[in-house]
Amino acid sequence: MTAPKDAQARRDIKPVICYPNETLPVPDMALYASARAGAEKVAEVRVKPREAACFRAKAGQFFRITSIEGPQVGDLNLWNADDLSERFYSGKSRALHGTHLTTGERMWSSFPTLRPMATITEDTLGWYGMDAYGGSVHDVIGTRCDPYTGKLLAGSLYHHCCHSNLIRALADETGLSLSEAEPLVHDVLNVFMCTGFTRDTGQYFMKASPVRPGDYLEFFAEIDLLGALSACPGGDCSSEHSSDTAACHPLLIEVFAPQDGTLESWASPPVNGYDRSHGR
């Protein structure tokens, strides 16, 4: 195909940020830090390798995901604990904050609520930044490894990918059947995963996660949450996933409750104010 005469001029047009985020509500990180300082652990869940587990965090509590034995990535889903139709919206979180999330950025919920579900308050991998390949950690660009893509690309039948792990965990926690739980499982925050897009083909890539035992990602729960975390069968995702080949390790989830009175000036965010008339 022959390029037009003004092809380079078209390429040279400067980009415009789709969603300037300067007007987003700013989380009170100083308040969160003060509340966290005296918080006490109230729950703990250990996620087995190539499995998933659910946890609950009330609005105003903190939850921490920690690598405890070896480099391991995790796929995180969040729901409103009282209404599972409100769930994490990775695409809008990506549009508002970028391809990877870190301290001070938020996990936003799906339409029609579109509000903060959780705010990242601590990230021990925040030093990583963006590497020379365009890779960074904690992405909202990957979907989750799943058996359908494995069947499509490799003809495999593998049941311990993150999609299936999350379905089983949600079904066990809620009493839903697998077929009822599956539509509620959604695109994830890839905790600790190091990913990006190739410069030449624009393909999604992964590389060995920089996470080490003791590294963690901590969140403030903005609403009552039900969460599910899968310890990905890819381990540190340095080579492959959706198989039993990679070395895998457990992940630890801890929930912390602040002392009474430390969040008196804070309120759980209301649902989005759009009137839902949609022009009618």
N, C-alpha and C positions, 0 to 999 in steps of 0.2 A: 504494500500500500504506500502510495506516495504522500509524503507529508506536505501540508499546505505551506505557502511561502511565509506565513506568519507563525509557524509552529513554535519557534523559540520564544517569540514574544508572548505567546499564550502560556508557555511553560513558566515564563519569568514573572507572571503576575503574583504579587505577594499574597500569602494566605491570610485569612481572617478567622479569628477564634469564633467557633460557632456559638458557644455559651460562655460569654465573659462571666466569671464567677465572683467578681468583686462585691456584688450585692447579695451573695448568699448569707444567710444567718451565720454569724461567727460563734463557734462554741466557746464557752468560758473555760479555757484550759486551766487557768489559775484556780478556779473553783473546783474543777475536777481533781486537780492535783492535791488540793487541800483535803477534799473528801477522801481521796485514796489513801492519804497518809495514815489515817487511823482506822482504815477498813480492816475487817476480819474475814478470814476465809470461812465460807458457809457451805461450800460444796466442791466436789472434785470428781472428775470423770477421766478415766484412762481409755484412750482409743487404741484398740489393738491394730497391729499392722494388717493392711488389706481388709480392714473392716471400718465401720462407722459407728458413732455413738451420738446420742442426743444429750442435750443439757438445757437447763432453763436459767434465765437471769431476769430478775425483776427490774423494772424501770428504776434507774438510780444506782444499780449495782455495776460492778466491773467484772469482766471475764477475761481470762488470760489463756492463750494457747502457747504451749512451750514444747520445744524439742528436748527430749529427755535422755535418749540413748544414742542417737546417731542422726545424720542428716536426713530429714524426712519432710515432705511437703504435705499439705492438707487442703482438702476442698471443703469450703464452708458455705452452708445454707443458713439463712435466718428467716423466721416467720414471726408475725404477731402471734403471741401465745394464745390470744383469745379469738383470733380470726385468721386462719391459715391462708385465706385468699390474699392477705397483705403479706408480701414477701419481698426479699431483697431483689433489687432491680440493677443488675450489673451494668447493663447498657447505659442507663441514665447516670449511674455513678461514674462510669468511664467518661461520659460526655461532660459531666460537671467538673471532675477532678483530673482526668487523664487516665492513661493506660494502667497505672500502678498506684496503689494507695499507701499512704504513710501517715505519720502523726499529724493530727489536726484535721484529717479528712474523714469523710463519712460514708457509711453504707446507707443508701437511700432506698425507700420502699417503692413498690409498684403502683401504677395507677389504680384507682383514683386518689389514693392517699398521698403519695409522693412526699414523704417527710423523712427526717433522719431516723434510722433504726438504731444505729450504733456509731460512735465516734472513736476513732483510733487515738488512744492517749499515750501509748508507749510503743516503740518499735526499735528493738536492739539491732536490726539490720538497716536502720535508716542511713547509716554511713555509706551503704553500697551505691546509692544514686543510680546513674545511668552509665553503663559500661561502653566500651568501644564498639561493641556489636549492636548497641541499641537495646541491651537487655537490662531489666531491673526486676525487683522482687515485689510480691503480693499483687498479682495482676488481676484485672477485671476484663481481660480480652479472651482468655480461654474459656471453654464451656464446662467441661468436666469429661474425663475419659468415660466412655460408654460402650455397651455391647453392640449397639447398632452400627456404629462406625467401624468397630472391629470386624463385624461380620461383613460389612461393605468392602473394606479395604483388604482384609486378610482372610476372610472366610472363617474366622475364629468364633468360638462360642465360650466367652470368658465371663464369669459371673461376679468377680470381685473387683471390677472397675468402680470408680467413684459413684457413677450414676446408680448402679445397682446397690452399692453399699449404703448410700443415702436413702434409697427406697426402703430397704430392709429396716434400717434404724428408725425411720419415721413411722413405718407400719408398727414396729414393736412398741414405740413410745405412745402412739395414739390409739392403737387398736384397729386402725384402718387395714383393709386388705392391701396386698401389693398393687393391685390394679387401681385402687382408690388413691394410694399414696403416690404412685408414679407421676401423675400430672402436677402434683404439688412440688416435686423436686425441680430445681431451677438452676440457671447459670450461677456460678460460684464466685467467691473470692478465693483465689488460689494462694493460700497462706504459705509463705516461704518459697514459693516457686519462682524461679528466675527465667524470664521469658521476654520475647520481643517479636519484632517483624524483620525479616531479612530485607536488606536495602535493595537488592536486585529484583527479587520476585514477589516481595511483600508477603511471604509465607510466615505463619506463626511458628516460632521456634522455642525450644527449651534448652537449658544447659544446666550443669550441676549447680544445685542450690548452694549458696554460701552459708546456709544455716548450720549451726553447731550446737551440741547439747548445752542447754542453758539459755539459748536465744528464745525470745518470746515476742508475741504481738498481743497487746492488751487493748481492750475496748471498754467504753462506757455505754451501758445499755440505756438508750433514750426512751424506749417503750418496753413493756413486758415481752420478753423474747423466748421463743423456742428455737434452739439452734441444733444443727447436725453437722458433724465434722467427720470426713473420711480421711484415713491415713492412706494416701494414694499408693496403688501397687507399683508405681514408678519409683518409689523411694525418694531419692534426691533428684529424680528426673534427668539424670545425666545421659541416659541412653535410650530407654523405651518405657512404655507403660502398658497397661492392659495385659499383663502377663505376670507369672510368678518368678521371673528371672531376676529382677532387681532386688538388692538388699533393702529390706523395709524395717522400720522401727515404729514404736508406739509414739503417740502424742498425748500430752496432758492438758486437760481443761480445768481451770480453777475459777471459782466464782467468789467474789469478795463483796461484802456489804459494808457501806460506810456507817459511821456512828450516827445516831439520831441527831438531827439538827444541823448536820454539816451541809445539807443541800436545801436549806429553807428558801433560798433565793432562786432555786431552779424549778422549772416545771416541764413535764414531758411535752414534747412538741405536738400541737394539734394536727389533724389531717389537713391536707392542702386546701386552700381557700377558694379554689376555682368552683364556680356554681354548677358545673356539669350540665349547663343548658345546651352546649354544643351548637349554638346558632339557631335553636328552635324556640 
